[in-house]
Amino acid sequence: MKLFKQFWFWFGLLLCPLLMIASIFNLGRFIGYTLVSEQSFLQAVHSSSIGIELVITLSLGVCATFEFLRSLRQAKVKFAKQGALSH
């Protein structure tokens, strides 16, 4: 169980920022597609696979952000304890 917690801690600290960047990039791609398209946003969402991709992208971004913040709070506590023990 400790190994899983360690893995999840480092996953949240290192990989979640990359997932957040990918989500923002993908969201920008969708916005660009919508701006260039002659259809309105709602028509573009319903007529293609953009709708489900947009939901997945937003969900991934939100989850990655919250996981990163949780891991960051844990890192502050963890590294503060290690710093206090070394002095």
PyMOL commands that place a pseudoatom at each C-alpha (Angstrom):
pseudoatom trace, name=CA, resn=MET, resi=1, chain=A, elem=C, hetatm=0, pos=[0.000, 0.000, 0.000]
pseudoatom trace, name=CA, resn=LYS, resi=2, chain=A, elem=C, hetatm=0, pos=[2.885, 2.350, 0.761]
pseudoatom trace, name=CA, resn=LEU, resi=3, chain=A, elem=C, hetatm=0, pos=[4.347, 1.746, -2.689]
pseudoatom trace, name=CA, resn=PHE, resi=4, chain=A, elem=C, hetatm=0, pos=[1.032, 2.723, -4.298]
pseudoatom trace, name=CA, resn=LYS, resi=5, chain=A, elem=C, hetatm=0, pos=[0.866, 5.916, -2.214]
pseudoatom trace, name=CA, resn=GLN, resi=6, chain=A, elem=C, hetatm=0, pos=[4.424, 6.805, -3.210]
pseudoatom trace, name=CA, resn=PHE, resi=7, chain=A, elem=C, hetatm=0, pos=[3.641, 6.159, -6.874]
pseudoatom trace, name=CA, resn=TRP, resi=8, chain=A, elem=C, hetatm=0, pos=[0.466, 8.258, -6.718]
pseudoatom trace, name=CA, resn=PHE, resi=9, chain=A, elem=C, hetatm=0, pos=[2.348, 11.073, -4.956]
pseudoatom trace, name=CA, resn=TRP, resi=10, chain=A, elem=C, hetatm=0, pos=[5.024, 11.264, -7.652]
pseudoatom trace, name=CA, resn=PHE, resi=11, chain=A, elem=C, hetatm=0, pos=[2.448, 10.783, -10.411]
pseudoatom trace, name=CA, resn=GLY, resi=12, chain=A, elem=C, hetatm=0, pos=[0.519, 13.765, -9.120]
pseudoatom trace, name=CA, resn=LEU, resi=13, chain=A, elem=C, hetatm=0, pos=[3.629, 15.874, -8.731]
pseudoatom trace, name=CA, resn=LEU, resi=14, chain=A, elem=C, hetatm=0, pos=[5.347, 15.103, -12.037]
pseudoatom trace, name=CA, resn=LEU, resi=15, chain=A, elem=C, hetatm=0, pos=[2.808, 13.911, -14.584]
pseudoatom trace, name=CA, resn=CYS, resi=16, chain=A, elem=C, hetatm=0, pos=[-0.259, 15.950, -13.701]
pseudoatom trace, name=CA, resn=PRO, resi=17, chain=A, elem=C, hetatm=0, pos=[1.303, 19.236, -14.883]
pseudoatom trace, name=CA, resn=LEU, resi=18, chain=A, elem=C, hetatm=0, pos=[1.939, 17.574, -18.243]
pseudoatom trace, name=CA, resn=LEU, resi=19, chain=A, elem=C, hetatm=0, pos=[-1.681, 16.428, -18.370]
pseudoatom trace, name=CA, resn=MET, resi=20, chain=A, elem=C, hetatm=0, pos=[-2.826, 19.958, -17.535]
pseudoatom trace, name=CA, resn=ILE, resi=21, chain=A, elem=C, hetatm=0, pos=[-0.711, 21.373, -20.386]
pseudoatom trace, name=CA, resn=ALA, resi=22, chain=A, elem=C, hetatm=0, pos=[-2.074, 18.785, -22.813]
pseudoatom trace, name=CA, resn=SER, resi=23, chain=A, elem=C, hetatm=0, pos=[-5.618, 19.589, -21.715]
pseudoatom trace, name=CA, resn=ILE, resi=24, chain=A, elem=C, hetatm=0, pos=[-5.108, 23.326, -22.235]
pseudoatom trace, name=CA, resn=PHE, resi=25, chain=A, elem=C, hetatm=0, pos=[-3.563, 22.680, -25.647]
pseudoatom trace, name=CA, resn=ASN, resi=26, chain=A, elem=C, hetatm=0, pos=[-6.468, 20.456, -26.671]
pseudoatom trace, name=CA, resn=LEU, resi=27, chain=A, elem=C, hetatm=0, pos=[-9.001, 23.011, -25.415]
pseudoatom trace, name=CA, resn=GLY, resi=28, chain=A, elem=C, hetatm=0, pos=[-7.266, 25.666, -27.525]
pseudoatom trace, name=CA, resn=ARG, resi=29, chain=A, elem=C, hetatm=0, pos=[-7.428, 23.374, -30.526]
pseudoatom trace, name=CA, resn=PHE, resi=30, chain=A, elem=C, hetatm=0, pos=[-11.184, 22.973, -30.038]
pseudoatom trace, name=CA, resn=ILE, resi=31, chain=A, elem=C, hetatm=0, pos=[-11.668, 26.720, -29.695]
pseudoatom trace, name=CA, resn=GLY, resi=32, chain=A, elem=C, hetatm=0, pos=[-9.593, 27.299, -32.835]
pseudoatom trace, name=CA, resn=TYR, resi=33, chain=A, elem=C, hetatm=0, pos=[-11.612, 24.724, -34.737]
pseudoatom trace, name=CA, resn=THR, resi=34, chain=A, elem=C, hetatm=0, pos=[-14.812, 26.396, -33.638]
pseudoatom trace, name=CA, resn=LEU, resi=35, chain=A, elem=C, hetatm=0, pos=[-13.612, 29.859, -34.638]
pseudoatom trace, name=CA, resn=VAL, resi=36, chain=A, elem=C, hetatm=0, pos=[-12.576, 28.694, -38.115]
pseudoatom trace, name=CA, resn=SER, resi=37, chain=A, elem=C, hetatm=0, pos=[-15.650, 26.530, -38.651]
pseudoatom trace, name=CA, resn=GLU, resi=38, chain=A, elem=C, hetatm=0, pos=[-18.693, 27.988, -40.338]
pseudoatom trace, name=CA, resn=GLN, resi=39, chain=A, elem=C, hetatm=0, pos=[-20.957, 26.185, -37.888]
pseudoatom trace, name=CA, resn=SER, resi=40, chain=A, elem=C, hetatm=0, pos=[-21.867, 27.536, -34.494]
pseudoatom trace, name=CA, resn=PHE, resi=41, chain=A, elem=C, hetatm=0, pos=[-20.233, 25.951, -31.473]
pseudoatom trace, name=CA, resn=LEU, resi=42, chain=A, elem=C, hetatm=0, pos=[-23.267, 23.875, -30.513]
pseudoatom trace, name=CA, resn=GLN, resi=43, chain=A, elem=C, hetatm=0, pos=[-23.712, 22.604, -34.067]
pseudoatom trace, name=CA, resn=ALA, resi=44, chain=A, elem=C, hetatm=0, pos=[-20.029, 21.685, -34.260]
pseudoatom trace, name=CA, resn=VAL, resi=45, chain=A, elem=C, hetatm=0, pos=[-20.260, 19.827, -30.954]
pseudoatom trace, name=CA, resn=HIS, resi=46, chain=A, elem=C, hetatm=0, pos=[-23.311, 17.830, -32.027]
pseudoatom trace, name=CA, resn=SER, resi=47, chain=A, elem=C, hetatm=0, pos=[-22.223, 17.097, -35.601]
pseudoatom trace, name=CA, resn=SER, resi=48, chain=A, elem=C, hetatm=0, pos=[-18.804, 15.605, -34.838]
pseudoatom trace, name=CA, resn=SER, resi=49, chain=A, elem=C, hetatm=0, pos=[-16.867, 13.835, -32.128]
pseudoatom trace, name=CA, resn=ILE, resi=50, chain=A, elem=C, hetatm=0, pos=[-15.818, 17.136, -30.573]
pseudoatom trace, name=CA, resn=GLY, resi=51, chain=A, elem=C, hetatm=0, pos=[-18.466, 16.870, -27.849]
pseudoatom trace, name=CA, resn=ILE, resi=52, chain=A, elem=C, hetatm=0, pos=[-17.078, 13.785, -26.140]
pseudoatom trace, name=CA, resn=GLU, resi=53, chain=A, elem=C, hetatm=0, pos=[-13.481, 14.906, -26.680]
pseudoatom trace, name=CA, resn=LEU, resi=54, chain=A, elem=C, hetatm=0, pos=[-14.286, 18.270, -25.127]
pseudoatom trace, name=CA, resn=VAL, resi=55, chain=A, elem=C, hetatm=0, pos=[-15.846, 16.617, -22.085]
pseudoatom trace, name=CA, resn=ILE, resi=56, chain=A, elem=C, hetatm=0, pos=[-12.847, 14.300, -21.712]
pseudoatom trace, name=CA, resn=THR, resi=57, chain=A, elem=C, hetatm=0, pos=[-10.410, 17.194, -22.127]
pseudoatom trace, name=CA, resn=LEU, resi=58, chain=A, elem=C, hetatm=0, pos=[-12.128, 19.349, -19.532]
pseudoatom trace, name=CA, resn=SER, resi=59, chain=A, elem=C, hetatm=0, pos=[-12.456, 16.423, -17.115]
pseudoatom trace, name=CA, resn=LEU, resi=60, chain=A, elem=C, hetatm=0, pos=[-8.794, 15.531, -17.545]
pseudoatom trace, name=CA, resn=GLY, resi=61, chain=A, elem=C, hetatm=0, pos=[-7.753, 19.123, -16.930]
pseudoatom trace, name=CA, resn=VAL, resi=62, chain=A, elem=C, hetatm=0, pos=[-9.860, 19.506, -13.798]
pseudoatom trace, name=CA, resn=CYS, resi=63, chain=A, elem=C, hetatm=0, pos=[-8.803, 16.146, -12.328]
pseudoatom trace, name=CA, resn=ALA, resi=64, chain=A, elem=C, hetatm=0, pos=[-5.126, 16.750, -13.103]
pseudoatom trace, name=CA, resn=THR, resi=65, chain=A, elem=C, hetatm=0, pos=[-5.283, 20.209, -11.509]
pseudoatom trace, name=CA, resn=PHE, resi=66, chain=A, elem=C, hetatm=0, pos=[-6.848, 18.953, -8.287]
pseudoatom trace, name=CA, resn=GLU, resi=67, chain=A, elem=C, hetatm=0, pos=[-4.485, 15.972, -8.084]
pseudoatom trace, name=CA, resn=PHE, resi=68, chain=A, elem=C, hetatm=0, pos=[-1.475, 18.236, -8.652]
pseudoatom trace, name=CA, resn=LEU, resi=69, chain=A, elem=C, hetatm=0, pos=[-2.611, 20.627, -5.916]
pseudoatom trace, name=CA, resn=ARG, resi=70, chain=A, elem=C, hetatm=0, pos=[-3.177, 17.724, -3.524]
pseudoatom trace, name=CA, resn=SER, resi=71, chain=A, elem=C, hetatm=0, pos=[0.286, 16.340, -4.262]
pseudoatom trace, name=CA, resn=LEU, resi=72, chain=A, elem=C, hetatm=0, pos=[1.810, 19.788, -3.888]
pseudoatom trace, name=CA, resn=ARG, resi=73, chain=A, elem=C, hetatm=0, pos=[0.287, 20.151, -0.414]
pseudoatom trace, name=CA, resn=GLN, resi=74, chain=A, elem=C, hetatm=0, pos=[1.616, 16.704, 0.523]
pseudoatom trace, name=CA, resn=ALA, resi=75, chain=A, elem=C, hetatm=0, pos=[5.051, 17.621, -0.836]
pseudoatom trace, name=CA, resn=LYS, resi=76, chain=A, elem=C, hetatm=0, pos=[5.181, 20.767, 1.294]
pseudoatom trace, name=CA, resn=VAL, resi=77, chain=A, elem=C, hetatm=0, pos=[4.429, 18.755, 4.423]
pseudoatom trace, name=CA, resn=LYS, resi=78, chain=A, elem=C, hetatm=0, pos=[6.717, 15.871, 3.482]
pseudoatom trace, name=CA, resn=PHE, resi=79, chain=A, elem=C, hetatm=0, pos=[9.711, 18.005, 2.559]
pseudoatom trace, name=CA, resn=ALA, resi=80, chain=A, elem=C, hetatm=0, pos=[9.197, 20.353, 5.527]
pseudoatom trace, name=CA, resn=LYS, resi=81, chain=A, elem=C, hetatm=0, pos=[9.387, 17.347, 7.865]
pseudoatom trace, name=CA, resn=GLN, resi=82, chain=A, elem=C, hetatm=0, pos=[12.557, 16.129, 6.168]
pseudoatom trace, name=CA, resn=GLY, resi=83, chain=A, elem=C, hetatm=0, pos=[14.086, 19.592, 6.443]
pseudoatom trace, name=CA, resn=ALA, resi=84, chain=A, elem=C, hetatm=0, pos=[13.194, 19.819, 10.131]
pseudoatom trace, name=CA, resn=LEU, resi=85, chain=A, elem=C, hetatm=0, pos=[14.716, 16.394, 10.819]
pseudoatom trace, name=CA, resn=SER, resi=86, chain=A, elem=C, hetatm=0, pos=[18.005, 17.251, 9.109]
pseudoatom trace, name=CA, resn=HIS, resi=87, chain=A, elem=C, hetatm=0, pos=[18.594, 20.368, 11.228]
for i in range(1, 87): cmd.bond("trace and resi %d" % i, "trace and resi %d" % (i + 1))
show_as sticks, trace
zoom trace
